[in-house]
Amino acid sequence: MNFDRSALPVAVIGAGPVGLAAAAELLARGRRPLVFEAGTSVAASLESFRHVKLFSPWRFNVDRAARQLLEAAGWQAPPDDDLPTAGELIDRYLGPLAALPAVASALRLSAR
């Protein structure tokens, strides 16, 4: 019996910057992600230090596939060289990415 594994969803653990980037990359490749986040919101761990300025600029924090999805929905990228706080990363990038229908439908919050 032949089974098409590409029809199965791909589990992604965590809805932080890396998990949401993985979901965007999977969507760009025509795959279906399922993103499991233990917290009650995306990037739940970043929330605990949202006031802290990150050490890497936006250009290193925004995934290529995520940028394409967001820009197709009218998103304006922050300046590449600016250093965001954790809160800005959530509010200006991860939140809008998670709100896109293709990503939102894949999110499973409070998942253990």
C-alpha positions in Angstrom: 0.0 0.0 0.0 1.4 3.4 -1.0 0.9 6.2 1.4 1.5 9.9 0.4 3.4 11.3 3.4 3.4 14.8 1.9 -0.3 15.0 2.6 0.3 14.8 6.3 0.8 18.0 8.4 4.3 18.7 9.7 4.4 19.3 13.5 6.2 22.4 14.6 7.0 22.8 18.3 6.7 26.4 19.5 5.1 29.5 18.1 8.1 31.8 18.7 10.3 33.3 16.0 11.8 30.0 14.9 8.5 28.0 15.0 6.6 30.6 13.0 9.4 30.9 10.5 9.3 27.1 10.1 5.5 27.3 9.5 6.1 30.0 6.8 8.8 28.0 5.1 6.5 24.9 5.1 3.6 26.9 3.6 6.0 28.3 0.9 6.8 24.7 0.0 3.1 23.7 -0.2 3.2 21.7 3.1 0.7 22.0 5.9 2.2 22.9 9.3 0.6 22.3 12.7 2.2 24.7 15.2 2.0 23.6 18.9 2.6 26.3 21.5 2.5 25.7 25.2 1.7 29.3 26.0 -1.6 31.1 25.6 -0.2 33.3 22.8 2.5 33.3 20.1 5.9 34.0 21.4 4.8 33.5 25.0 8.4 33.3 26.3 9.3 36.7 24.7 6.4 38.3 26.5 8.2 37.9 29.8 11.0 40.3 28.6 9.1 42.4 26.0 10.8 45.6 27.2 14.4 44.2 26.5 16.1 45.4 23.3 17.3 42.4 21.2 20.9 42.2 20.0 20.2 41.4 16.4 18.6 43.8 13.9 15.3 43.2 12.0 17.1 41.8 9.0 18.2 38.8 11.0 14.8 38.4 12.7 12.5 38.3 9.7 12.3 35.0 7.8 12.3 35.2 4.0 9.1 33.1 3.5 7.4 34.9 6.4 8.3 38.3 4.8 6.8 37.2 1.5 3.5 36.1 3.2 3.3 39.3 5.2 4.1 41.6 2.3 1.5 39.9 0.2 -1.0 41.0 2.9 0.2 44.6 2.9 2.7 44.4 5.8 5.4 47.1 5.9 8.8 45.8 7.1 10.6 47.7 9.8 14.0 49.2 8.8 16.5 46.4 8.4 19.1 47.9 10.7 16.9 48.9 13.6 17.2 46.8 16.8 13.7 45.8 18.1 12.7 45.1 21.6 11.1 41.7 22.2 7.7 43.4 22.4 8.3 45.1 19.0 9.2 41.7 17.5 5.9 40.3 18.8 3.7 43.3 17.9 5.3 44.2 14.5 6.2 40.8 13.2 5.1 37.7 15.0 1.6 38.8 15.8 0.8 39.9 12.3 2.4 36.7 10.9 0.3 34.5 13.3 -2.8 36.4 12.3 -2.5 35.5 8.6 -5.3 32.9 7.9 -2.8 30.2 6.7 -0.8 30.5 9.9 -3.7 31.2 12.3 -5.4 28.0 11.2 -2.3 26.0 11.9 -1.8 27.3 15.5 -2.6 25.2 18.5 -2.1 27.4 21.6 -2.0 26.0 25.2 -0.9 22.7 23.7 1.1 20.3 25.9 
